[in-house]
Amino acid sequence: MMIRTVTNEKTGDVEKDSLEAHVEICRHRYDTIDKKITTIEKTLDEIETHSDNHKNLIIKAIGAAAAVISVVLSATIFLIEKLH
């Protein structure tokens, strides 16, 4: 039995006339909704994973930048003191 994913007048008429057809069409609709929700959940999980990875990279970059700034500042202060 071929089931349309879009409800139209003909499908609605078939559903009104046949409980079996209505149940089958609803099952198909729910299956389609379930697949879409599953896809959305997977996509959100991937986005969360990428977001966490980017956050960790940013934290590491800030830490590395702070270390470099600290070394440069320490070296600058050391050189200024040696020159005076």
ABEGO torsion letter per residue (X at the ends): XBBBABBBAAAAAAAAABAAAAAAAAAAAAAAAAAAAAAAAAAAAAAAAAAAAAAAAAAAAAAAAAAAAAAAAAAAAAAAAAAX
